[in-house]
Amino acid sequence: MSASSGKSPPQQPPISIRFLFGGSAGMAATLFVQPLDLVKNRMQLSGEGGKTKEYKNSLQALRTIFRNEGVTGIYTGLSAGLLRQATYTTTRLGIYTTLFAHFSKDGVNPSFAMKGMIGIAAGGIGAFVGTPAEIALIRMTADGRLPVDQRRGYSSVFNALYRISTEEGVLTMWRGCYPTVARAMVVNAVQLATYSQAKEYLLSTGYFNENLFLHFVASMFSGFCTTTASMPVDIAKTRIQNMRTIDGKPEYKNALDVWVKTIRQEGFFSLWKGFTPYYFRLGPHTVLTFIFLEQMNKAYSKYVLGNTSGGGGL
């Protein structure tokens, strides 16, 4: 970005609009990628505890789910996915865009390190707010892989939250909060910072303009970096949130216990189990979320604030 030219910086959308757009963008993206989230969760739970792996690869998992559970089965947990975005993404993107604007001075974006710090703060707070919906999502997407007599059978995300709180206690809705927050800090530090930095770099080359193609390229790069960095934390989070209590004892003590048992029973690279569906879920979700967010911000700036020269605010 260019240095100050003496002109006052363009007016920014109010904080409430930033939060609204952040959640709306995440929810819109989830409508497209929910089946991939389902496959990712099933893949991460496959082979748990040294059992025979249920799925050899992502394609087989998708075919099996489709065959056994039907068309609607691949959208299992959609209500939880949407609530997760309404809580987690509303909070994280609202905080990130607000802090990003706050630390942008005279038209100059924050440094890469500052973007990372903003991402960590936004992700951690957002994850805490979104953990109950996250647990409901994990359980609902995992249910179909269990024998009928062992399924929880939640009818919706609200039924899931009600039953979890009444049958297992309110605090159970924040089970796995630590790895969830840790994952979110990693995801947001990498995802948001690399997206902003990649976009800034691509614009500086002179080969890109502020348009959908720029957002797509920056998003795909961000999605790959985020997937690689966050998968070990994500698999710990998934298994802790889905675990049962057996003879009064939980299956795992903490994230470290998950990693130790997983590596011992399934091998080191099993920490990246489900990489393909995770990336093809996270990549498109990142792309769609940022594209929707950028377009909403640009439309608001143009039609409400009268600013036609700015980007999407990231």
N, C-alpha and C positions, 0 to 999 in steps of 0.2 A: 504494500500500500504506500501511497505517496505521503510525504510529510505534509505538515500543515501548510495550507495555501492562504491562510488569513481568513478563510470563510468559516462561519460557524458550522459545526457538525450537523448533519441532518437529524431531524426529530426522530426519536425512537418510539416504537409501540409501547404502550403502558405495560406494567408488569403483569396485570391480569390477563392481557391479550397474549403475552409470551407464554404463560402457563397454559392457557386454553389451546393455543396453536400446538404446543409441544405434545399435549395429551391427544389431541385430535389427529395429529400426524402419526403417532404411534399406533393408535387404534385403527386408522385406515390401513396402515401397512400390515397389521396383524390379520386383517381379513384375507389377505393374499397368502400369507406364509404360515398360517396355523397348522396345516398338514405337515410341514417340515419340522415344526416344533414338536409335534406329536412323535414323528419318527426319531428325532434327536433324543427325546426323553426315553423312548423305548430302547433305543440302541445303547444308551448309557446304563440302563438297568439290566440289559441282556448279559447273562453270564455272571451276575452278581452272586457272591458267596461261593464261587467255584462251580456253579451249576453249568450245565451245557448251554452254550450260547443259542438263543432262540433265532437270531438272525445273522446271516453271513455278511450282509451288506445292506445299505440303505434301500436299494431298489427292492430287495427281497422283503424287507420289513414293510415297505409301502404296499407291496402286492399282498402280503399276508394280512395286513390290517384291512385292506380293501375287501379281500375275499371273506374274511371271518366276521367283519363288523359292518360292511357295506359302505355306501357313499357317505352317509352321515357319520360313520365311524372315523373317517379321516379328519373330521372337524370336531372330534371329541375335545371337550375342554375349551371351546371357543369363548363361552361366557367368562371363564376365568382368565383367558388370554386378554380379552377386552378390558376386564376390570383391572388386570395387572397394568396395562398400558394407561388406563385412566388414573391410576395412582402413581405407579413408578415413573412412567415416562413423562406424565404431566409435571411431576416434581423435578425430575433430573433435568429435563430440557428447559423448563421454566427458570430454574436456578442458574443453569449454564448460560442461557442467552442473556439473562439479567446481569450476571457477573461479567460476561464477555463484554457487554456494552459499557459496564461500569469501568472496566480496566482498559478500554480502548480510549486513547487520548489523542485528540487532534487528528482523527482519521487514521491513526496507527493502531493496528491490532495488538493484543497482548503477545508476549513472547511465547515460544513453544513450551517452556517450563511453566509459565503462568497458566497457559491453556490446560496443561496436565493437572496442575493444582486445582484449578476450577472444576475440571472433570472429576477429580477424586472427591471433592466436597459435594458436588451435585449428585454423583452416583451413590455415595454412602447414605446421604439423606433420603434420596429417592428409594433406595433398596429397603430401608427400614420401613418406610411408609407402604411399600408394595409387597412386603413379605407374606402377609396373609393370603393375598390373591395368588402369589407365587406358589405357595404350598397347595392351595386348591388346584391350581393348574397342573402341578406335578402329579398329584394323586389322581386327578380325573383322566389325564392322558395315560397314566400307567395302569388304570383299572382293567382295561380290556385284555391285558396279557395274563391276568390271573384266572384261576379256576372260578367258575360261577359262584361257588359257595364262599369264596374268599374276597369277592369284590365288595368295595365300599358302596357302590351304586349311588353316588351323588347325582341328583337330578339337575342341579345347576350350581353355579359358584356360590350363590347365597345359601342354598341348602348345604353345600360343603362347609362353608364358614360357620353356619349355625350348628351343624352336627359336630364339627371339630371342637368348637368352644364348649358345647354342652357335654359331649362324650369324653373328651380328653383334656378339657380345661382351656381357658382363654389363652394362656401363655403358649400353648401348643401352636397357636397361629403364628408365633414368631420362632418356632423351632428351626434351627439352621440359620438363624439371623446372622450370626457371625460370618459363616462362609458366603452367605448371600450378599452381605454388605461388602466383604472382601472382594468377591467376584465383581460386584458393581463398581467398586473403586478402580479395579484393573480395567474393566470394560470401558468405563467412561473416560479414564485417564488416557487410554490408548485410542478408543473410538473417536471421541470428540476432538482430542488434540490432533490426531493424525488427519482427521477430516479437514479441520480448519487449516492445518499446515499444508496438506497436499493441495487444497484449493488455492491457498495463497501462492504456493510455488508454481502451480500450473498457470495461474494468471500472469505471473512474472515472466514466464517464458515467451509470452507474446503469441503463442499458438492457440490459446483458449480464451473464450469470452465468458461472461457471466450468463450461463445458459444451462439447459438440462444436461447436455453432454458433459460439461464440467462437473456438475453435481454427481453424475453417474460414475465418472472415472475416479473422483476423489472418494466416493462412497465405497466402491469396490476395493480400493487400496486400504481404506480404513477397516473394512469388514475382514479382510485377510489378516491384517495385523492383530485385530481384536480377537479373532478366533484362535490364533496360535497362542496368544498370551493368556487367554482366560479359560481354556478348556479344562485344565487340571482343577481349577477352583470350581468350575461349573459342575463337573462330575461329582465332586465332594458334596456340593450343595444339593444336587439332585438326589443322591442316595440318602443323605441325612433326612431330607424332607419327606422321602417316600418310606423310610424305615418303619418297621413295626417293633413293638416291645415284646420280647419273648421271655417268658418266665420272670417277668418283672424287670428285665434288663434290656436296654435299647441295643440294637444291632451294632451301632457305632458310638464311640465316645465323643469324637470330634472329627474335624476335617483331616487331621494328621492320621488318625486311626483309619479313616477311609483310604487314604493314599497308601498307607503301609499294607493293609489287607488287599487292596486292589493290585498293587505291584507284585505282592507275594503270590497271589492266586491267579492273576491274569496277565502279568507282565508289565514292564514299564510303559510301553507305548499304549497300553489300554487307557492311560490317562487322557489320551486323545481319541478314545473310542467315539465314534459318531462324528468325526471331524467333518466328513462330507455333508451330512444333513445339517450339522451345526453351521458350517460356512454358508451353505446354500439357503439356510434359514436366516442367519445373521447378515450375510451379504445383501440379499434382496431387501430384508427388513431395514437394514441401514440405508440402502439406496432409496427405498420408498419413503422412509421416515424423513430423511433429509430433503428429498425432493418435495414432498408435501409441505414440510416446514418452510423451506425456502420460498416456495410459491405462495404460501399463505402470508408470509412476512412481506414479500415483494408486493403482493396485491394490496395488503393493508397500507403499506407505505405509499403506494401509488394512488390508490383511490380514496384513502382516508386522510393521510398526512400530506399528500400532494408532492411526494418525493419520487421522481422517476429515474434518478441516477444511481441509487444505491443497490447493493446486493440483498441477499436474503438474511443478513444479520449473523452469519457464522463464519 
